[in-house]
Amino acid sequence: CRVKEFEEVLTPPQDLIDLKELRRLAFNGNIYIIIQSSLISCQRSTGVPDVQSFRALSWKLLLGYLGPKRSSWTSTLAQKRALYKQFIEELVLPPGHSQNGESGAGDGISESRGVGLQDHPLSEGPESAWNTFFSDNEFLLQIDKDVRRLCPDISFFQQPTEYPCDIVVHSKGEHGRRLHERVVPAVLSSANVERKGLGMTKINLITKRSVENYAAMEEGQEAHWEVVQRILFIYAKLNPGQGYVQGMNEIVGPIYYVMASDPDLSYRAHAEADCFFCFTALMSEIRDFFIKTLDDAEGGIKFMMTRLSNMLKKKDLNIYEHLKSQELHPQYYSFRWLTLLLSQEFPLPDVLRIWDAVFSDEHRFEFLIKICCSMILIQREVILENDFASNVKLLQNYPPIDINVVITHADSLA
């Protein structure tokens, strides 16, 4: 029944997708009567079914990447995917690259970003493509660290993608096409500086090998985490006012997982580009969460935490006062909840279910706040008995629970 409902909304012959109905189905679904052993019970089906391309397509529609008119999808996807390929060529490939992976410097012709004869890898000029190339490594290093530990509970991001980016993985010896090569986290050097007497300085150089959770693939292949790294790098390059902020990897991860797991291979082959534009659409709504100067703005994270606190006070004054008396402020636990859309609090399958509901909510983050409030209310008795330290541990490491219980409870909050 559940699959049939989504088929009726998402599959032909209708050209216009009923977004209102899609939101209703993805948000909380219908109540079905279940008859087992002469017992009748009611069960609510929730979220998008984990079959066919339902979730990937639903998210593309709910995030606005695709419009409701099916006949427009082919041209939209073709344009967006071509644009993303252009981003890779202009923003990822090193200056002076050539299409065949060999440097174009020898013939005096550069095919990348207009790198002229006057530009040089050691140039420090503000308009130097090489200067920009090396400056980018500062935030690339942080991206590299973050994507290498993405969703450690599953092996997906360590596995090779079936559809690597050919222009990147077939480098033919050209260094820098693969982003992780530019920061090389395998070896880190540190120096101990000791001052001996007046003006005498002794420097002891120490070389340490960093712990790499996810290894890079060989020539011609790339792991899923390398694809996510490229998505985040391009996003940061296109949004210099915001750049990359830790935590964005946790936002893009579930989206990429859904797109790269699409059973339809014709869509899966373009998971990177589709993920990028879905991620960009979502970030346009939550970008204020990642900009410190906007913390107090209406869309800022402090404002969101205040809304959660006010909702908790309205729904259960006793627990609100208890947490207040312990000086357990919302920022101790809800900052991460809200900023990362609960992606760190639950296993990935549960995160996908939560995001089905959040993306389906026309008010979007109103329901996210309700879920956070329900998480506290569900643990009411334990929280009232706990001391400060125990409650911090509880809320920062939320105990395992059926996520449908949390969502149903959140849905019941007026």
Residue pairs with C-beta under 8 A, 6 or more apart in sequence:
1 30
1 32
1 45
2 29
2 45
2 49
3 49
3 51
3 52
3 54
5 25
5 29
5 30
6 25
6 48
6 49
6 52
6 54
6 58
9 17
9 18
9 21
9 22
9 25
10 17
10 22
10 54
10 57
10 58
12 70
14 70
15 69
15 70
15 71
16 68
16 69
16 70
17 61
17 68
17 69
17 70
18 68
19 61
19 62
19 68
22 58
22 61
22 62
22 360
23 62
23 360
23 361
23 362
24 360
25 48
26 47
26 48
26 58
26 62
26 356
26 357
26 359
26 360
27 356
27 357
27 360
27 361
28 44
28 46
28 357
28 407
28 408
28 411
29 44
29 45
29 46
29 47
30 44
30 45
31 42
31 43
31 44
31 45
32 42
32 43
32 44
32 45
33 40
33 41
33 42
34 40
34 41
34 42
34 43
44 404
44 408
46 353
46 356
46 357
46 404
46 407
46 408
47 352
47 353
47 356
47 357
48 54
48 55
48 58
48 356
49 55
50 349
51 263
52 263
52 264
53 262
53 263
53 264
53 267
55 258
55 352
55 356
56 258
56 259
56 261
56 262
56 264
56 267
56 274
57 66
58 356
58 359
59 65
59 255
59 258
59 278
59 355
59 359
60 66
60 274
60 278
61 68
62 359
62 360
63 278
63 281
63 282
63 359
64 281
65 80
65 274
65 277
65 278
65 281
66 72
66 73
66 76
66 77
67 73
67 76
77 270
77 274
80 273
80 274
80 277
81 270
81 273
81 274
84 234
84 272
84 273
84 276
84 277
85 273
87 234
87 238
87 276
88 165
88 167
88 168
88 230
88 234
89 112
89 167
90 112
90 113
91 233
91 234
91 237
91 238
92 168
92 177
92 179
92 230
92 233
92 234
93 112
93 167
93 168
93 176
93 177
94 112
94 133
94 174
94 175
94 176
94 177
95 110
95 112
95 113
95 115
95 119
95 129
95 130
95 133
96 103
96 104
96 105
96 110
96 112
96 115
97 103
97 104
97 111
97 112
97 174
97 177
98 104
98 111
98 112
99 111
99 167
100 172
101 170
101 171
101 172
101 173
101 174
101 177
102 172
102 174
103 174
104 110
104 111
104 112
108 117
110 116
112 129
113 129
114 129
115 129
115 130
119 125
119 128
119 129
119 130
120 128
120 130
121 130
122 130
123 130
123 131
124 131
125 131
133 176
136 182
136 233
136 237
137 182
137 183
139 236
139 243
139 244
140 179
140 182
140 183
140 233
141 183
141 185
142 244
142 246
143 179
143 229
143 232
143 233
143 236
143 244
143 249
144 179
144 180
144 183
144 185
144 229
145 185
146 232
146 246
146 249
147 157
147 214
147 225
147 226
147 228
147 229
147 232
147 249
148 185
148 212
148 213
148 214
148 225
149 213
149 214
150 157
150 214
150 225
150 228
150 249
150 250
150 253
151 157
151 253
151 257
151 348
152 213
153 347
153 348
154 348
156 224
156 257
156 261
157 214
157 223
157 224
157 225
157 228
157 253
157 257
158 213
158 214
158 215
158 223
158 224
158 225
159 223
159 224
160 217
160 221
160 222
160 223
160 224
161 221
161 222
161 223
161 224
161 227
161 260
161 271
162 268
162 269
163 268
163 269
163 270
163 271
163 272
164 217
164 220
164 221
164 222
164 227
165 222
165 227
165 230
165 272
167 177
168 177
168 178
168 222
168 230
169 177
169 178
169 217
169 219
169 220
169 221
169 222
170 219
170 220
171 177
171 178
171 219
175 181
176 182
178 216
178 222
178 226
179 226
179 229
179 230
179 233
180 216
180 226
180 229
185 210
185 212
186 209
186 210
186 212
187 207
187 208
187 209
187 210
188 207
188 208
188 209
188 210
189 205
189 206
189 207
189 208
190 205
190 206
190 208
191 203
191 204
191 205
191 206
192 203
192 204
192 206
193 201
193 202
193 203
194 201
194 202
194 203
194 204
195 201
195 202
196 202
214 223
214 225
215 223
216 222
216 223
216 226
217 223
217 226
224 256
224 260
227 256
227 260
227 271
227 272
228 249
228 252
228 253
228 256
230 272
231 252
231 256
231 272
231 275
231 276
231 279
232 244
232 248
232 249
232 252
233 244
234 276
235 244
235 248
235 252
235 276
235 279
235 280
235 283
236 242
236 243
236 244
239 283
242 287
242 290
242 291
245 290
247 290
247 339
247 340
248 283
248 290
250 340
250 343
250 344
251 279
251 282
251 283
251 286
251 340
251 341
251 343
252 275
252 279
253 343
254 343
254 348
254 351
254 352
254 355
255 275
255 278
255 279
255 282
256 271
256 272
256 275
256 279
257 348
257 352
258 352
259 267
259 268
259 271
259 272
259 274
259 275
259 278
260 268
260 271
260 275
261 268
262 268
262 271
267 274
283 290
285 364
285 365
286 339
286 341
286 365
288 294
288 297
288 299
288 300
288 301
289 299
289 300
289 301
289 304
289 338
289 339
290 339
291 300
294 300
295 301
295 302
295 303
296 302
296 303
297 303
301 335
301 338
301 339
304 338
304 365
304 369
305 330
305 331
305 334
305 335
305 338
306 330
307 369
308 330
308 334
308 338
308 369
308 372
308 373
309 320
309 330
311 369
311 370
311 373
311 413
312 319
312 320
312 323
312 373
312 376
312 377
313 320
315 373
315 377
315 413
316 377
316 380
318 384
319 376
319 377
319 380
319 383
319 384
322 383
322 384
323 383
323 391
326 387
326 388
326 391
327 388
328 388
328 391
328 392
328 395
332 392
332 395
332 396
333 392
333 395
333 396
334 372
336 344
336 345
336 396
337 345
337 372
337 375
338 365
338 368
338 369
338 372
341 351
341 354
341 355
341 358
341 368
342 351
342 354
342 368
342 371
342 372
343 351
345 375
345 398
346 354
346 398
346 403
350 403
353 403
353 404
353 407
354 371
354 403
354 407
357 367
357 371
357 407
358 364
358 365
358 367
358 368
358 371
361 367
361 368
367 410
370 410
370 411
370 413
371 406
371 407
371 410
373 410
373 413
374 406
374 409
374 410
374 413
375 395
375 398
375 406
376 383
376 395
377 409
378 401
378 405
378 406
378 409
379 394
379 395
379 399
382 394
383 391
383 394
386 394
